[in-house]
Amino acid sequence: MTAAPPAGAGTAESGGGTPRRRAVGVLLGVALVALLADLVTKQLALSALTGQGPVSLLGGAVYLTLTRNSGAAWSIGSDHTWVFPLITIGVIGWIAWMAVRLRSVPWAVSLGLVLGGALGNLTDRIFRAPGHFIGHVVDMISLFDPYGQVWPVFNLADSSLVCGVLLAVLLELTGRQRDGRRAGDEPAAAAESGDGAAAATEQRGRA
């Protein structure tokens, strides 16, 4: 008779998709929240700040000033607006590739922030004037001065992108991997399996 497998055997593999589903769900949820927040704040800025001068907040530490940017920060690349949607599409493809091995919730938050920010600005590039894929991004937040001379005027999509990238750097520096393990886990597992194999060989030799 064939011995019955130990209780719980085979269930780990069948349940192995659960951490990935959870991580991907967090990624998509964070991206959706970041995208909606960006779209809402841009619409509010267009409604409240069009035709208005800069609005000072926090004693001049923050200004609300409506701008439309055809380039990147400080209008870099403003003559080649069409390049930015292509870069964004590449970033979205990279995130989709990263999600294949995704098991880590912190990494899911990081990638979700980057995805939401990328989609927020991509929406502007595609649907806003002056035309498809050359649209100007709506920015409205400036730090320390009303005209973006000290720091470029930005929006929530930009903030989401920066926060996502900084979190990714932190996760890398602390050894957190996309599959949920930490740096050093694999070598330890390999060493353990190697020791086990050596012990088994020694035991067979004694037998």
Phi and psi restraints in degrees (value plus and minus 20) as a CYANA .aco file:
   2 THR   PHI    -105.8   -65.8
   2 THR   PSI     107.9   147.9
   3 ALA   PHI     -85.7   -45.7
   3 ALA   PSI     119.7   159.7
   4 ALA   PHI     -88.3   -48.3
   4 ALA   PSI     122.0   162.0
   5 PRO   PHI     -84.5   -44.5
   5 PRO   PSI     130.2   170.2
   6 PRO   PHI     -77.8   -37.8
   6 PRO   PSI     131.8   171.8
   7 ALA   PHI     -78.8   -38.8
   7 ALA   PSI     111.8   151.8
   8 GLY   PHI      71.3   111.3
   8 GLY   PSI     -29.9    10.1
   9 ALA   PHI     -88.6   -48.6
   9 ALA   PSI     120.6   160.6
  10 GLY   PHI      64.6   104.6
  10 GLY   PSI     -35.0     5.0
  11 THR   PHI    -101.2   -61.2
  11 THR   PSI     -44.3    -4.3
  12 ALA   PHI     -83.0   -43.0
  12 ALA   PSI     -62.6   -22.6
  13 GLU   PHI     -88.0   -48.0
  13 GLU   PSI     -62.4   -22.4
  14 SER   PHI     -85.5   -45.5
  14 SER   PSI     -50.5   -10.5
  15 GLY   PHI    -113.0   -73.0
  15 GLY   PSI     -17.0    23.0
  16 GLY   PHI     -84.9   -44.9
  16 GLY   PSI     -40.8    -0.8
  17 GLY   PHI     -98.1   -58.1
  17 GLY   PSI     -32.8     7.2
  18 THR   PHI     -82.1   -42.1
  18 THR   PSI     -69.1   -29.1
  19 PRO   PHI     -79.1   -39.1
  19 PRO   PSI     -57.5   -17.5
  20 ARG   PHI     -87.5   -47.5
  20 ARG   PSI     -62.7   -22.7
  21 ARG   PHI     -82.1   -42.1
  21 ARG   PSI     -61.2   -21.2
  22 ARG   PHI     -83.9   -43.9
  22 ARG   PSI     -65.4   -25.4
  23 ALA   PHI     -85.0   -45.0
  23 ALA   PSI     -64.2   -24.2
  24 VAL   PHI     -85.0   -45.0
  24 VAL   PSI     -57.2   -17.2
  25 GLY   PHI     -82.4   -42.4
  25 GLY   PSI     -61.4   -21.4
  26 VAL   PHI     -84.1   -44.1
  26 VAL   PSI     -63.6   -23.6
  27 LEU   PHI     -75.8   -35.8
  27 LEU   PSI     -70.7   -30.7
  28 LEU   PHI     -87.2   -47.2
  28 LEU   PSI     -57.5   -17.5
  29 GLY   PHI     -85.2   -45.2
  29 GLY   PSI     -64.7   -24.7
  30 VAL   PHI     -83.8   -43.8
  30 VAL   PSI     -62.3   -22.3
  31 ALA   PHI     -81.5   -41.5
  31 ALA   PSI     -61.6   -21.6
  32 LEU   PHI     -85.2   -45.2
  32 LEU   PSI     -63.9   -23.9
  33 VAL   PHI     -82.4   -42.4
  33 VAL   PSI     -64.8   -24.8
  34 ALA   PHI     -83.0   -43.0
  34 ALA   PSI     -61.4   -21.4
  35 LEU   PHI     -84.7   -44.7
  35 LEU   PSI     -67.4   -27.4
  36 LEU   PHI     -84.3   -44.3
  36 LEU   PSI     -61.3   -21.3
  37 ALA   PHI     -81.1   -41.1
  37 ALA   PSI     -60.7   -20.7
  38 ASP   PHI     -85.2   -45.2
  38 ASP   PSI     -66.0   -26.0
  39 LEU   PHI     -83.6   -43.6
  39 LEU   PSI     -61.3   -21.3
  40 VAL   PHI     -86.4   -46.4
  40 VAL   PSI     -66.0   -26.0
  41 THR   PHI     -86.3   -46.3
  41 THR   PSI     -54.0   -14.0
  42 LYS   PHI     -85.6   -45.6
  42 LYS   PSI     -61.3   -21.3
  43 GLN   PHI     -86.6   -46.6
  43 GLN   PSI     -59.7   -19.7
  44 LEU   PHI     -83.8   -43.8
  44 LEU   PSI     -59.8   -19.8
  45 ALA   PHI     -84.3   -44.3
  45 ALA   PSI     -61.5   -21.5
  46 LEU   PHI     -84.0   -44.0
  46 LEU   PSI     -57.3   -17.3
  47 SER   PHI     -93.9   -53.9
  47 SER   PSI     -59.3   -19.3
  48 ALA   PHI    -117.2   -77.2
  48 ALA   PSI     -45.6    -5.6
  49 LEU   PHI    -128.0   -88.0
  49 LEU   PSI     -28.1    11.9
  50 THR   PHI     -82.3   -42.3
  50 THR   PSI     104.5   144.5
  51 GLY   PHI      59.4    99.4
  51 GLY   PSI     -16.1    23.9
  52 GLN   PHI    -126.4   -86.4
  52 GLN   PSI     134.4   174.4
  53 GLY   PHI     -98.2   -58.2
  53 GLY   PSI     154.9   194.9
  54 PRO   PHI     -79.9   -39.9
  54 PRO   PSI     120.9   160.9
  55 VAL   PHI    -126.5   -86.5
  55 VAL   PSI     102.1   142.1
  56 SER   PHI    -106.0   -66.0
  56 SER   PSI     115.5   155.5
  57 LEU   PHI    -149.7  -109.7
  57 LEU   PSI     132.2   172.2
  58 LEU   PHI      34.2    74.2
  58 LEU   PSI      24.2    64.2
  59 GLY   PHI      45.9    85.9
  59 GLY   PSI       6.5    46.5
  60 GLY   PHI      73.6   113.6
  60 GLY   PSI     -18.3    21.7
  61 ALA   PHI     -91.1   -51.1
  61 ALA   PSI     -49.3    -9.3
  62 VAL   PHI    -153.3  -113.3
  62 VAL   PSI     119.4   159.4
  63 TYR   PHI    -144.9  -104.9
  63 TYR   PSI     124.2   164.2
  64 LEU   PHI    -122.1   -82.1
  64 LEU   PSI      96.0   136.0
  65 THR   PHI    -164.2  -124.2
  65 THR   PSI     101.6   141.6
  66 LEU   PHI     -99.0   -59.0
  66 LEU   PSI     104.1   144.1
  67 THR   PHI    -156.3  -116.3
  67 THR   PSI     140.3   180.3
  68 ARG   PHI    -144.6  -104.6
  68 ARG   PSI      99.9   139.9
  69 ASN   PHI    -130.1   -90.1
  69 ASN   PSI     103.2   143.2
  70 SER   PHI    -108.4   -68.4
  70 SER   PSI     -30.9     9.1
  71 GLY   PHI    -139.8   -99.8
  71 GLY   PSI    -170.4  -130.4
  72 ALA   PHI    -116.1   -76.1
  72 ALA   PSI    -175.0  -135.0
  73 ALA   PHI     -77.9   -37.9
  73 ALA   PSI     120.5   160.5
  74 TRP   PHI      35.4    75.4
  74 TRP   PSI       9.0    49.0
  75 SER   PHI      41.6    81.6
  75 SER   PSI       5.3    45.3
  76 ILE   PHI     -84.4   -44.4
  76 ILE   PSI     114.0   154.0
  77 GLY   PHI      54.2    94.2
  77 GLY   PSI       4.1    44.1
  78 SER   PHI     -86.7   -46.7
  78 SER   PSI     -38.7     1.3
  79 ASP   PHI    -107.7   -67.7
  79 ASP   PSI     -21.9    18.1
  80 HIS   PHI    -151.7  -111.7
  80 HIS   PSI      33.5    73.5
  81 THR   PHI     -78.6   -38.6
  81 THR   PSI     -55.4   -15.4
  82 TRP   PHI     -82.6   -42.6
  82 TRP   PSI     -40.1    -0.1
  83 VAL   PHI     -89.3   -49.3
  83 VAL   PSI     -55.0   -15.0
  84 PHE   PHI     -85.8   -45.8
  84 PHE   PSI     -60.3   -20.3
  85 PRO   PHI     -81.5   -41.5
  85 PRO   PSI     -56.2   -16.2
  86 LEU   PHI     -85.6   -45.6
  86 LEU   PSI     -60.7   -20.7
  87 ILE   PHI     -82.5   -42.5
  87 ILE   PSI     -62.2   -22.2
  88 THR   PHI     -84.1   -44.1
  88 THR   PSI     -62.2   -22.2
  89 ILE   PHI     -81.8   -41.8
  89 ILE   PSI     -58.4   -18.4
  90 GLY   PHI     -82.6   -42.6
  90 GLY   PSI     -60.1   -20.1
  91 VAL   PHI     -83.8   -43.8
  91 VAL   PSI     -61.8   -21.8
  92 ILE   PHI     -83.0   -43.0
  92 ILE   PSI     -61.0   -21.0
  93 GLY   PHI     -83.3   -43.3
  93 GLY   PSI     -58.1   -18.1
  94 TRP   PHI     -84.4   -44.4
  94 TRP   PSI     -61.2   -21.2
  95 ILE   PHI     -84.3   -44.3
  95 ILE   PSI     -60.6   -20.6
  96 ALA   PHI     -81.0   -41.0
  96 ALA   PSI     -59.0   -19.0
  97 TRP   PHI     -87.2   -47.2
  97 TRP   PSI     -61.2   -21.2
  98 MET   PHI     -82.6   -42.6
  98 MET   PSI     -52.8   -12.8
  99 ALA   PHI     -90.0   -50.0
  99 ALA   PSI     -36.0     4.0
 100 VAL   PHI     -81.7   -41.7
 100 VAL   PSI     -59.0   -19.0
 101 ARG   PHI    -124.5   -84.5
 101 ARG   PSI      -6.2    33.8
 102 LEU   PHI     -93.3   -53.3
 102 LEU   PSI     103.8   143.8
 103 ARG   PHI    -152.2  -112.2
 103 ARG   PSI     -29.0    11.0
 104 SER   PHI    -117.5   -77.5
 104 SER   PSI     106.3   146.3
 105 VAL   PHI     -86.4   -46.4
 105 VAL   PSI     -63.2   -23.2
 106 PRO   PHI     -78.6   -38.6
 106 PRO   PSI     -60.8   -20.8
 107 TRP   PHI     -85.5   -45.5
 107 TRP   PSI     -54.5   -14.5
 108 ALA   PHI     -83.6   -43.6
 108 ALA   PSI     -60.6   -20.6
 109 VAL   PHI     -83.4   -43.4
 109 VAL   PSI     -64.8   -24.8
 110 SER   PHI     -79.3   -39.3
 110 SER   PSI     -71.8   -31.8
 111 LEU   PHI     -86.6   -46.6
 111 LEU   PSI     -53.6   -13.6
 112 GLY   PHI     -84.2   -44.2
 112 GLY   PSI     -60.9   -20.9
 113 LEU   PHI     -82.8   -42.8
 113 LEU   PSI     -64.0   -24.0
 114 VAL   PHI     -84.4   -44.4
 114 VAL   PSI     -63.7   -23.7
 115 LEU   PHI     -84.2   -44.2
 115 LEU   PSI     -65.8   -25.8
 116 GLY   PHI     -82.0   -42.0
 116 GLY   PSI     -62.7   -22.7
 117 GLY   PHI     -84.9   -44.9
 117 GLY   PSI     -61.8   -21.8
 118 ALA   PHI     -83.0   -43.0
 118 ALA   PSI     -62.5   -22.5
 119 LEU   PHI     -87.9   -47.9
 119 LEU   PSI     -54.6   -14.6
 120 GLY   PHI     -81.6   -41.6
 120 GLY   PSI     -67.8   -27.8
 121 ASN   PHI     -94.2   -54.2
 121 ASN   PSI     -51.7   -11.7
 122 LEU   PHI     -82.8   -42.8
 122 LEU   PSI     -56.9   -16.9
 123 THR   PHI     -78.9   -38.9
 123 THR   PSI     -62.0   -22.0
 124 ASP   PHI     -83.7   -43.7
 124 ASP   PSI     -64.3   -24.3
 125 ARG   PHI     -81.1   -41.1
 125 ARG   PSI     -54.2   -14.2
 126 ILE   PHI    -104.8   -64.8
 126 ILE   PSI     -61.8   -21.8
 127 PHE   PHI    -127.4   -87.4
 127 PHE   PSI     -34.6     5.4
 128 ARG   PHI    -113.4   -73.4
 128 ARG   PSI     144.2   184.2
 129 ALA   PHI     -83.9   -43.9
 129 ALA   PSI     130.6   170.6
 130 PRO   PHI    -111.4   -71.4
 130 PRO   PSI     -21.4    18.6
 131 GLY   PHI     155.0   195.0
 131 GLY   PSI     153.9   193.9
 132 HIS   PHI     -83.2   -43.2
 132 HIS   PSI     111.2   151.2
 133 PHE   PHI      48.5    88.5
 133 PHE   PSI     -17.8    22.2
 134 ILE   PHI    -149.6  -109.6
 134 ILE   PSI       0.4    40.4
 135 GLY   PHI     -87.5   -47.5
 135 GLY   PSI     134.1   174.1
 136 HIS   PHI    -113.5   -73.5
 136 HIS   PSI     116.4   156.4
 137 VAL   PHI     -98.2   -58.2
 137 VAL   PSI     117.1   157.1
 138 VAL   PHI    -104.0   -64.0
 138 VAL   PSI     100.1   140.1
 139 ASP   PHI    -138.0   -98.0
 139 ASP   PSI     133.6   173.6
 140 MET   PHI    -172.3  -132.3
 140 MET   PSI     -23.8    16.2
 141 ILE   PHI    -133.7   -93.7
 141 ILE   PSI     106.8   146.8
 142 SER   PHI    -149.2  -109.2
 142 SER   PSI     117.6   157.6
 143 LEU   PHI    -119.5   -79.5
 143 LEU   PSI     108.9   148.9
 144 PHE   PHI      55.0    95.0
 144 PHE   PSI     -41.4    -1.4
 145 ASP   PHI    -169.6  -129.6
 145 ASP   PSI     132.9   172.9
 146 PRO   PHI     -97.9   -57.9
 146 PRO   PSI     -29.4    10.6
 147 TYR   PHI    -142.5  -102.5
 147 TYR   PSI      -5.0    35.0
 148 GLY   PHI      50.8    90.8
 148 GLY   PSI       6.5    46.5
 149 GLN   PHI    -101.6   -61.6
 149 GLN   PSI     -55.2   -15.2
 150 VAL   PHI    -101.2   -61.2
 150 VAL   PSI     -64.1   -24.1
 151 TRP   PHI    -160.4  -120.4
 151 TRP   PSI     117.1   157.1
 152 PRO   PHI     -81.2   -41.2
 152 PRO   PSI     122.6   162.6
 153 VAL   PHI     -83.7   -43.7
 153 VAL   PSI     116.2   156.2
 154 PHE   PHI    -159.0  -119.0
 154 PHE   PSI    -199.9  -159.9
 155 ASN   PHI    -153.9  -113.9
 155 ASN   PSI    -197.4  -157.4
 156 LEU   PHI     -88.5   -48.5
 156 LEU   PSI     -48.7    -8.7
 157 ALA   PHI     -82.8   -42.8
 157 ALA   PSI     -63.4   -23.4
 158 ASP   PHI     -81.9   -41.9
 158 ASP   PSI     -63.4   -23.4
 159 SER   PHI     -81.0   -41.0
 159 SER   PSI     -61.8   -21.8
 160 SER   PHI     -82.6   -42.6
 160 SER   PSI     -63.3   -23.3
 161 LEU   PHI     -80.7   -40.7
 161 LEU   PSI     -68.3   -28.3
 162 VAL   PHI     -83.0   -43.0
 162 VAL   PSI     -65.4   -25.4
 163 CYS   PHI     -82.8   -42.8
 163 CYS   PSI     -60.6   -20.6
 164 GLY   PHI     -83.5   -43.5
 164 GLY   PSI     -62.7   -22.7
 165 VAL   PHI     -86.7   -46.7
 165 VAL   PSI     -63.6   -23.6
 166 LEU   PHI     -82.3   -42.3
 166 LEU   PSI     -59.5   -19.5
 167 LEU   PHI     -85.4   -45.4
 167 LEU   PSI     -59.6   -19.6
 168 ALA   PHI     -81.8   -41.8
 168 ALA   PSI     -62.7   -22.7
 169 VAL   PHI     -81.9   -41.9
 169 VAL   PSI     -63.6   -23.6
 170 LEU   PHI     -81.8   -41.8
 170 LEU   PSI     -62.1   -22.1
 171 LEU   PHI     -84.4   -44.4
 171 LEU   PSI     -59.6   -19.6
 172 GLU   PHI     -83.3   -43.3
 172 GLU   PSI     -65.0   -25.0
 173 LEU   PHI     -85.2   -45.2
 173 LEU   PSI     -49.9    -9.9
 174 THR   PHI    -114.1   -74.1
 174 THR   PSI     -13.8    26.2
 175 GLY   PHI      59.2    99.2
 175 GLY   PSI      -4.5    35.5
 176 ARG   PHI    -101.5   -61.5
 176 ARG   PSI     109.0   149.0
 177 GLN   PHI    -125.2   -85.2
 177 GLN   PSI     140.4   180.4
 178 ARG   PHI     -84.2   -44.2
 178 ARG   PSI     -47.8    -7.8
 179 ASP   PHI    -106.1   -66.1
 179 ASP   PSI     -11.6    28.4
 180 GLY   PHI      75.2   115.2
 180 GLY   PSI     -29.7    10.3
 181 ARG   PHI    -108.5   -68.5
 181 ARG   PSI     149.0   189.0
 182 ARG   PHI    -127.9   -87.9
 182 ARG   PSI     135.8   175.8
 183 ALA   PHI     -78.0   -38.0
 183 ALA   PSI     111.3   151.3
 184 GLY   PHI      83.4   123.4
 184 GLY   PSI     -37.3     2.7
 185 ASP   PHI     -85.3   -45.3
 185 ASP   PSI     -63.7   -23.7
 186 GLU   PHI     -85.9   -45.9
 186 GLU   PSI     -68.0   -28.0
 187 PRO   PHI     -78.5   -38.5
 187 PRO   PSI     -58.8   -18.8
 188 ALA   PHI     -83.4   -43.4
 188 ALA   PSI     -62.1   -22.1
 189 ALA   PHI     -85.6   -45.6
 189 ALA   PSI     -59.5   -19.5
 190 ALA   PHI     -84.9   -44.9
 190 ALA   PSI     -61.9   -21.9
 191 ALA   PHI     -83.4   -43.4
 191 ALA   PSI     -61.3   -21.3
 192 GLU   PHI     -83.3   -43.3
 192 GLU   PSI     -63.6   -23.6
 193 SER   PHI     -86.1   -46.1
 193 SER   PSI     -56.0   -16.0
 194 GLY   PHI     -85.7   -45.7
 194 GLY   PSI     -62.7   -22.7
 195 ASP   PHI     -82.6   -42.6
 195 ASP   PSI     -59.6   -19.6
 196 GLY   PHI     -84.8   -44.8
 196 GLY   PSI     -60.1   -20.1
 197 ALA   PHI     -85.5   -45.5
 197 ALA   PSI     -60.5   -20.5
 198 ALA   PHI     -83.6   -43.6
 198 ALA   PSI     -61.9   -21.9
 199 ALA   PHI     -83.4   -43.4
 199 ALA   PSI     -60.4   -20.4
 200 ALA   PHI     -84.8   -44.8
 200 ALA   PSI     -60.3   -20.3
 201 THR   PHI     -83.6   -43.6
 201 THR   PSI     -63.3   -23.3
 202 GLU   PHI     -82.3   -42.3
 202 GLU   PSI     -60.5   -20.5
 203 GLN   PHI     -85.9   -45.9
 203 GLN   PSI     -59.6   -19.6
 204 ARG   PHI     -85.6   -45.6
 204 ARG   PSI     -56.2   -16.2
 205 GLY   PHI     -83.8   -43.8
 205 GLY   PSI     -59.4   -19.4
 206 ARG   PHI     -87.6   -47.6
 206 ARG   PSI     -54.9   -14.9
